[in-house]
Amino acid sequence: MSRITLGFGVIAIGVIVVVVSVLADPIGIGSEDTFGWRQIVGVIVGAGVAAIGIVMAWRAENPRPDFPAEQ
């Protein structure tokens, strides 16, 4: 599996966590009528995972150039 594919997979997982967290009450897995603290944590964690995936995919497409060793 290439690094860019792995990055896009991590993005997908993060987006799924965000969507499930936001839609927890309408789909019946939420415990409150309001947007609860668990949903807030889920959105933050999911967004963080997606951001990590974006960085992974971007770095796979744009590797850092190799700099010559200092002499």
Distance bins in CASP14 RR format, pairs under 12 A and 6 or more apart:
PFRMAT RR
TARGET T0000
AUTHOR 0000-0000-0000
RMODE 2
METHOD distances of the structure
MODEL  1
1 7 0 0 0 0 1 0 0 0 0 0 0
1 8 0 0 0 0 0 1 0 0 0 0 0
1 9 0 0 0 0 1 0 0 0 0 0 0
1 10 0 0 0 0 0 1 0 0 0 0 0
1 56 0 0 0 0 0 1 0 0 0 0 0
1 60 0 0 0 0 0 1 0 0 0 0 0
2 8 0 0 0 0 1 0 0 0 0 0 0
2 9 0 0 0 0 0 1 0 0 0 0 0
2 56 0 0 0 0 0 1 0 0 0 0 0
2 57 0 0 0 0 0 1 0 0 0 0 0
2 60 1 0 0 1 0 0 0 0 0 0 0
2 61 0 0 0 0 0 1 0 0 0 0 0
3 9 0 0 0 0 0 1 0 0 0 0 0
3 10 0 0 0 0 0 1 0 0 0 0 0
3 53 0 0 0 0 0 1 0 0 0 0 0
3 55 0 0 0 0 0 1 0 0 0 0 0
3 56 1 0 0 1 0 0 0 0 0 0 0
3 57 1 0 0 1 0 0 0 0 0 0 0
3 58 0 0 0 0 0 1 0 0 0 0 0
3 59 1 0 0 1 0 0 0 0 0 0 0
3 60 1 1 0 0 0 0 0 0 0 0 0
3 61 0 0 0 0 1 0 0 0 0 0 0
3 62 0 0 0 0 0 1 0 0 0 0 0
3 63 0 0 0 0 1 0 0 0 0 0 0
4 10 0 0 0 0 0 1 0 0 0 0 0
4 11 0 0 0 0 0 1 0 0 0 0 0
4 53 0 0 0 0 0 1 0 0 0 0 0
4 54 0 0 0 0 0 1 0 0 0 0 0
4 55 0 0 0 0 0 1 0 0 0 0 0
4 56 0 0 0 0 1 0 0 0 0 0 0
4 57 1 0 1 0 0 0 0 0 0 0 0
4 58 0 0 0 0 1 0 0 0 0 0 0
4 59 0 0 0 0 1 0 0 0 0 0 0
4 60 1 0 1 0 0 0 0 0 0 0 0
4 61 1 0 0 1 0 0 0 0 0 0 0
4 62 0 0 0 0 0 1 0 0 0 0 0
4 63 0 0 0 0 0 1 0 0 0 0 0
5 11 0 0 0 0 0 1 0 0 0 0 0
5 12 0 0 0 0 0 1 0 0 0 0 0
5 53 0 0 0 0 0 1 0 0 0 0 0
5 56 0 0 0 0 1 0 0 0 0 0 0
5 57 0 0 0 0 1 0 0 0 0 0 0
5 60 0 0 0 0 1 0 0 0 0 0 0
5 61 0 0 0 0 0 1 0 0 0 0 0
6 12 0 0 0 0 0 1 0 0 0 0 0
6 13 0 0 0 0 0 1 0 0 0 0 0
6 52 0 0 0 0 0 1 0 0 0 0 0
6 53 0 0 0 0 1 0 0 0 0 0 0
6 55 0 0 0 0 0 1 0 0 0 0 0
6 56 1 0 0 1 0 0 0 0 0 0 0
6 57 0 0 0 0 1 0 0 0 0 0 0
6 59 0 0 0 0 0 1 0 0 0 0 0
6 60 1 0 0 1 0 0 0 0 0 0 0
7 13 0 0 0 0 1 0 0 0 0 0 0
7 14 0 0 0 0 0 1 0 0 0 0 0
7 49 0 0 0 0 0 1 0 0 0 0 0
7 50 0 0 0 0 1 0 0 0 0 0 0
7 51 0 0 0 0 0 1 0 0 0 0 0
7 52 0 0 0 0 1 0 0 0 0 0 0
7 53 1 0 1 0 0 0 0 0 0 0 0
7 54 1 0 0 1 0 0 0 0 0 0 0
7 55 0 0 0 0 1 0 0 0 0 0 0
7 56 1 1 0 0 0 0 0 0 0 0 0
7 57 1 0 1 0 0 0 0 0 0 0 0
7 58 0 0 0 0 1 0 0 0 0 0 0
7 59 0 0 0 0 1 0 0 0 0 0 0
7 60 1 0 0 1 0 0 0 0 0 0 0
7 61 0 0 0 0 0 1 0 0 0 0 0
8 14 0 0 0 0 0 1 0 0 0 0 0
8 15 0 0 0 0 0 1 0 0 0 0 0
8 50 0 0 0 0 0 1 0 0 0 0 0
8 52 0 0 0 0 0 1 0 0 0 0 0
8 53 1 0 0 1 0 0 0 0 0 0 0
8 54 0 0 0 0 1 0 0 0 0 0 0
8 56 0 0 0 0 1 0 0 0 0 0 0
8 57 1 0 1 0 0 0 0 0 0 0 0
8 58 0 0 0 0 0 1 0 0 0 0 0
8 60 0 0 0 0 1 0 0 0 0 0 0
8 61 0 0 0 0 0 1 0 0 0 0 0
9 15 0 0 0 0 1 0 0 0 0 0 0
9 16 0 0 0 0 1 0 0 0 0 0 0
9 49 0 0 0 0 1 0 0 0 0 0 0
9 50 0 0 0 0 1 0 0 0 0 0 0
9 52 0 0 0 0 0 1 0 0 0 0 0
9 53 1 0 0 1 0 0 0 0 0 0 0
9 54 0 0 0 0 0 1 0 0 0 0 0
9 56 0 0 0 0 1 0 0 0 0 0 0
9 57 0 0 0 0 1 0 0 0 0 0 0
9 60 0 0 0 0 0 1 0 0 0 0 0
10 16 0 0 0 0 0 1 0 0 0 0 0
10 17 0 0 0 0 0 1 0 0 0 0 0
10 46 0 0 0 0 0 1 0 0 0 0 0
10 48 0 0 0 0 1 0 0 0 0 0 0
10 49 1 0 0 1 0 0 0 0 0 0 0
10 50 1 0 0 1 0 0 0 0 0 0 0
10 51 0 0 0 0 1 0 0 0 0 0 0
10 52 1 0 1 0 0 0 0 0 0 0 0
10 53 1 1 0 0 0 0 0 0 0 0 0
10 54 0 0 0 0 1 0 0 0 0 0 0
10 55 0 0 0 0 1 0 0 0 0 0 0
10 56 1 0 1 0 0 0 0 0 0 0 0
10 57 0 0 0 0 1 0 0 0 0 0 0
10 58 0 0 0 0 0 1 0 0 0 0 0
10 60 0 0 0 0 0 1 0 0 0 0 0
11 17 0 0 0 0 0 1 0 0 0 0 0
11 18 0 0 0 0 0 1 0 0 0 0 0
11 46 0 0 0 0 0 1 0 0 0 0 0
11 47 0 0 0 0 0 1 0 0 0 0 0
11 48 0 0 0 0 0 1 0 0 0 0 0
11 49 0 0 0 0 1 0 0 0 0 0 0
11 50 1 0 1 0 0 0 0 0 0 0 0
11 51 0 0 0 0 1 0 0 0 0 0 0
11 52 0 0 0 0 1 0 0 0 0 0 0
11 53 1 0 1 0 0 0 0 0 0 0 0
11 54 1 0 0 1 0 0 0 0 0 0 0
11 55 0 0 0 0 1 0 0 0 0 0 0
11 56 0 0 0 0 1 0 0 0 0 0 0
11 57 1 0 0 1 0 0 0 0 0 0 0
11 58 0 0 0 0 0 1 0 0 0 0 0
11 60 0 0 0 0 0 1 0 0 0 0 0
12 18 0 0 0 0 0 1 0 0 0 0 0
12 19 0 0 0 0 0 1 0 0 0 0 0
12 46 0 0 0 0 0 1 0 0 0 0 0
12 49 0 0 0 0 1 0 0 0 0 0 0
12 50 0 0 0 0 1 0 0 0 0 0 0
12 53 0 0 0 0 1 0 0 0 0 0 0
12 54 0 0 0 0 0 1 0 0 0 0 0
12 57 0 0 0 0 0 1 0 0 0 0 0
13 19 0 0 0 0 0 1 0 0 0 0 0
13 20 0 0 0 0 0 1 0 0 0 0 0
13 45 0 0 0 0 0 1 0 0 0 0 0
13 46 1 0 0 1 0 0 0 0 0 0 0
13 47 0 0 0 0 0 1 0 0 0 0 0
13 48 0 0 0 0 0 1 0 0 0 0 0
13 49 1 0 1 0 0 0 0 0 0 0 0
13 50 1 0 0 1 0 0 0 0 0 0 0
13 51 0 0 0 0 0 1 0 0 0 0 0
13 52 0 0 0 0 1 0 0 0 0 0 0
13 53 0 0 0 0 1 0 0 0 0 0 0
13 56 0 0 0 0 0 1 0 0 0 0 0
14 20 0 0 0 0 1 0 0 0 0 0 0
14 21 0 0 0 0 1 0 0 0 0 0 0
14 42 0 0 0 0 1 0 0 0 0 0 0
14 43 0 0 0 0 0 1 0 0 0 0 0
14 44 0 0 0 0 0 1 0 0 0 0 0
14 45 0 0 0 0 1 0 0 0 0 0 0
14 46 1 0 1 0 0 0 0 0 0 0 0
14 47 1 0 0 1 0 0 0 0 0 0 0
14 48 1 0 0 1 0 0 0 0 0 0 0
14 49 1 0 1 0 0 0 0 0 0 0 0
14 50 1 0 1 0 0 0 0 0 0 0 0
14 51 0 0 0 0 1 0 0 0 0 0 0
14 52 0 0 0 0 1 0 0 0 0 0 0
14 53 0 0 0 0 1 0 0 0 0 0 0
14 54 0 0 0 0 0 1 0 0 0 0 0
15 21 0 0 0 0 0 1 0 0 0 0 0
15 22 0 0 0 0 0 1 0 0 0 0 0
15 42 0 0 0 0 0 1 0 0 0 0 0
15 43 0 0 0 0 0 1 0 0 0 0 0
15 46 1 0 0 1 0 0 0 0 0 0 0
15 47 0 0 0 0 1 0 0 0 0 0 0
15 48 0 0 0 0 0 1 0 0 0 0 0
15 49 0 0 0 0 1 0 0 0 0 0 0
15 50 1 0 1 0 0 0 0 0 0 0 0
15 51 0 0 0 0 0 1 0 0 0 0 0
15 53 0 0 0 0 0 1 0 0 0 0 0
15 54 0 0 0 0 0 1 0 0 0 0 0
16 22 0 0 0 0 0 1 0 0 0 0 0
16 23 0 0 0 0 0 1 0 0 0 0 0
16 42 0 0 0 0 0 1 0 0 0 0 0
16 45 0 0 0 0 0 1 0 0 0 0 0
16 46 0 0 0 0 1 0 0 0 0 0 0
16 47 0 0 0 0 0 1 0 0 0 0 0
16 49 0 0 0 0 1 0 0 0 0 0 0
16 50 0 0 0 0 1 0 0 0 0 0 0
17 23 0 0 0 0 0 1 0 0 0 0 0
17 24 0 0 0 0 0 1 0 0 0 0 0
17 38 0 0 0 0 0 1 0 0 0 0 0
17 39 0 0 0 0 0 1 0 0 0 0 0
17 41 0 0 0 0 0 1 0 0 0 0 0
17 42 1 0 1 0 0 0 0 0 0 0 0
17 43 0 0 0 0 1 0 0 0 0 0 0
17 44 0 0 0 0 1 0 0 0 0 0 0
17 45 1 0 0 1 0 0 0 0 0 0 0
17 46 1 1 0 0 0 0 0 0 0 0 0
17 47 0 0 0 0 1 0 0 0 0 0 0
17 48 0 0 0 0 1 0 0 0 0 0 0
17 49 1 0 0 1 0 0 0 0 0 0 0
17 50 0 0 0 0 1 0 0 0 0 0 0
18 24 0 0 0 0 0 1 0 0 0 0 0
18 39 0 0 0 0 1 0 0 0 0 0 0
18 40 0 0 0 0 0 1 0 0 0 0 0
18 41 0 0 0 0 0 1 0 0 0 0 0
18 42 1 0 0 1 0 0 0 0 0 0 0
18 43 1 0 1 0 0 0 0 0 0 0 0
18 44 0 0 0 0 1 0 0 0 0 0 0
18 45 0 0 0 0 1 0 0 0 0 0 0
18 46 1 0 1 0 0 0 0 0 0 0 0
18 47 1 0 1 0 0 0 0 0 0 0 0
18 48 0 0 0 0 1 0 0 0 0 0 0
18 49 0 0 0 0 1 0 0 0 0 0 0
18 50 1 0 0 1 0 0 0 0 0 0 0
18 51 0 0 0 0 0 1 0 0 0 0 0
19 26 0 0 0 0 0 1 0 0 0 0 0
19 27 0 0 0 0 1 0 0 0 0 0 0
19 39 0 0 0 0 0 1 0 0 0 0 0
19 42 0 0 0 0 0 1 0 0 0 0 0
19 43 0 0 0 0 1 0 0 0 0 0 0
19 46 0 0 0 0 1 0 0 0 0 0 0
19 47 0 0 0 0 0 1 0 0 0 0 0
19 50 0 0 0 0 0 1 0 0 0 0 0
20 26 0 0 0 0 0 1 0 0 0 0 0
20 27 1 0 0 1 0 0 0 0 0 0 0
20 28 0 0 0 0 0 1 0 0 0 0 0
20 29 1 0 0 1 0 0 0 0 0 0 0
20 30 0 0 0 0 0 1 0 0 0 0 0
20 38 0 0 0 0 0 1 0 0 0 0 0
20 39 0 0 0 0 1 0 0 0 0 0 0
20 42 0 0 0 0 1 0 0 0 0 0 0
20 43 0 0 0 0 1 0 0 0 0 0 0
20 45 0 0 0 0 0 1 0 0 0 0 0
20 46 0 0 0 0 1 0 0 0 0 0 0
21 27 0 0 0 0 0 1 0 0 0 0 0
21 29 0 0 0 0 1 0 0 0 0 0 0
21 30 0 0 0 0 1 0 0 0 0 0 0
21 35 0 0 0 0 1 0 0 0 0 0 0
21 36 0 0 0 0 1 0 0 0 0 0 0
21 37 0 0 0 0 0 1 0 0 0 0 0
21 38 1 0 0 1 0 0 0 0 0 0 0
21 39 1 0 1 0 0 0 0 0 0 0 0
21 40 1 0 0 1 0 0 0 0 0 0 0
21 41 1 0 0 1 0 0 0 0 0 0 0
21 42 1 0 1 0 0 0 0 0 0 0 0
21 43 1 0 1 0 0 0 0 0 0 0 0
21 44 0 0 0 0 1 0 0 0 0 0 0
21 45 0 0 0 0 1 0 0 0 0 0 0
21 46 1 0 0 1 0 0 0 0 0 0 0
21 47 0 0 0 0 1 0 0 0 0 0 0
21 49 0 0 0 0 0 1 0 0 0 0 0
22 29 0 0 0 0 0 1 0 0 0 0 0
22 30 0 0 0 0 0 1 0 0 0 0 0
22 35 0 0 0 0 1 0 0 0 0 0 0
22 36 0 0 0 0 0 1 0 0 0 0 0
22 38 0 0 0 0 0 1 0 0 0 0 0
22 39 1 0 0 1 0 0 0 0 0 0 0
22 40 0 0 0 0 0 1 0 0 0 0 0
22 42 0 0 0 0 1 0 0 0 0 0 0
22 43 1 0 0 1 0 0 0 0 0 0 0
22 44 0 0 0 0 0 1 0 0 0 0 0
22 46 0 0 0 0 0 1 0 0 0 0 0
22 47 0 0 0 0 0 1 0 0 0 0 0
23 29 0 0 0 0 1 0 0 0 0 0 0
23 30 0 0 0 0 1 0 0 0 0 0 0
23 35 0 0 0 0 0 1 0 0 0 0 0
23 39 0 0 0 0 1 0 0 0 0 0 0
23 42 0 0 0 0 0 1 0 0 0 0 0
23 43 0 0 0 0 0 1 0 0 0 0 0
24 30 1 0 1 0 0 0 0 0 0 0 0
24 31 0 0 0 0 1 0 0 0 0 0 0
24 32 0 0 0 0 1 0 0 0 0 0 0
24 33 0 0 0 0 0 1 0 0 0 0 0
24 34 0 0 0 0 0 1 0 0 0 0 0
24 35 0 0 0 0 1 0 0 0 0 0 0
24 36 0 0 0 0 1 0 0 0 0 0 0
24 37 0 0 0 0 0 1 0 0 0 0 0
24 38 1 0 0 1 0 0 0 0 0 0 0
24 39 1 0 1 0 0 0 0 0 0 0 0
24 40 0 0 0 0 0 1 0 0 0 0 0
24 41 0 0 0 0 0 1 0 0 0 0 0
24 42 0 0 0 0 1 0 0 0 0 0 0
24 43 0 0 0 0 0 1 0 0 0 0 0
25 31 0 0 0 0 1 0 0 0 0 0 0
25 32 1 0 0 1 0 0 0 0 0 0 0
25 33 1 0 0 1 0 0 0 0 0 0 0
25 34 0 0 0 0 1 0 0 0 0 0 0
25 35 1 0 0 1 0 0 0 0 0 0 0
25 36 0 0 0 0 1 0 0 0 0 0 0
25 38 0 0 0 0 0 1 0 0 0 0 0
25 39 1 0 0 1 0 0 0 0 0 0 0
26 33 0 0 0 0 0 1 0 0 0 0 0
26 35 0 0 0 0 0 1 0 0 0 0 0
26 39 0 0 0 0 0 1 0 0 0 0 0
27 39 0 0 0 0 0 1 0 0 0 0 0
29 38 0 0 0 0 0 1 0 0 0 0 0
29 39 0 0 0 0 0 1 0 0 0 0 0
30 36 0 0 0 0 1 0 0 0 0 0 0
30 37 0 0 0 0 0 1 0 0 0 0 0
30 38 1 0 0 1 0 0 0 0 0 0 0
30 39 1 0 0 1 0 0 0 0 0 0 0
30 42 0 0 0 0 0 1 0 0 0 0 0
31 37 0 0 0 0 0 1 0 0 0 0 0
31 38 1 0 0 1 0 0 0 0 0 0 0
31 39 0 0 0 0 1 0 0 0 0 0 0
32 38 0 0 0 0 1 0 0 0 0 0 0
32 39 0 0 0 0 1 0 0 0 0 0 0
32 40 0 0 0 0 0 1 0 0 0 0 0
33 39 0 0 0 0 0 1 0 0 0 0 0
34 40 0 0 0 0 0 1 0 0 0 0 0
35 41 0 0 0 0 0 1 0 0 0 0 0
35 42 0 0 0 0 0 1 0 0 0 0 0
35 43 0 0 0 0 1 0 0 0 0 0 0
36 42 0 0 0 0 1 0 0 0 0 0 0
36 43 0 0 0 0 0 1 0 0 0 0 0
37 43 0 0 0 0 0 1 0 0 0 0 0
37 44 0 0 0 0 0 1 0 0 0 0 0
38 44 0 0 0 0 0 1 0 0 0 0 0
38 45 0 0 0 0 0 1 0 0 0 0 0
39 45 0 0 0 0 0 1 0 0 0 0 0
39 46 0 0 0 0 0 1 0 0 0 0 0
40 46 0 0 0 0 0 1 0 0 0 0 0
40 47 0 0 0 0 0 1 0 0 0 0 0
41 47 0 0 0 0 0 1 0 0 0 0 0
41 48 0 0 0 0 0 1 0 0 0 0 0
42 48 0 0 0 0 1 0 0 0 0 0 0
42 49 0 0 0 0 1 0 0 0 0 0 0
42 50 0 0 0 0 0 1 0 0 0 0 0
43 49 0 0 0 0 0 1 0 0 0 0 0
43 50 0 0 0 0 0 1 0 0 0 0 0
44 50 0 0 0 0 0 1 0 0 0 0 0
44 51 0 0 0 0 0 1 0 0 0 0 0
45 51 0 0 0 0 0 1 0 0 0 0 0
45 52 0 0 0 0 0 1 0 0 0 0 0
46 52 0 0 0 0 1 0 0 0 0 0 0
46 53 0 0 0 0 0 1 0 0 0 0 0
46 54 0 0 0 0 0 1 0 0 0 0 0
47 53 0 0 0 0 0 1 0 0 0 0 0
47 54 0 0 0 0 0 1 0 0 0 0 0
48 54 0 0 0 0 1 0 0 0 0 0 0
48 55 0 0 0 0 1 0 0 0 0 0 0
48 56 0 0 0 0 0 1 0 0 0 0 0
49 55 0 0 0 0 0 1 0 0 0 0 0
49 56 0 0 0 0 0 1 0 0 0 0 0
50 56 0 0 0 0 0 1 0 0 0 0 0
50 57 0 0 0 0 0 1 0 0 0 0 0
51 57 0 0 0 0 0 1 0 0 0 0 0
51 58 0 0 0 0 0 1 0 0 0 0 0
52 58 0 0 0 0 0 1 0 0 0 0 0
52 59 0 0 0 0 0 1 0 0 0 0 0
53 59 0 0 0 0 1 0 0 0 0 0 0
53 60 0 0 0 0 1 0 0 0 0 0 0
54 60 0 0 0 0 0 1 0 0 0 0 0
54 61 0 0 0 0 0 1 0 0 0 0 0
55 61 0 0 0 0 0 1 0 0 0 0 0
55 62 0 0 0 0 0 1 0 0 0 0 0
56 62 0 0 0 0 0 1 0 0 0 0 0
56 63 0 0 0 0 0 1 0 0 0 0 0
58 64 0 0 0 0 0 1 0 0 0 0 0
END
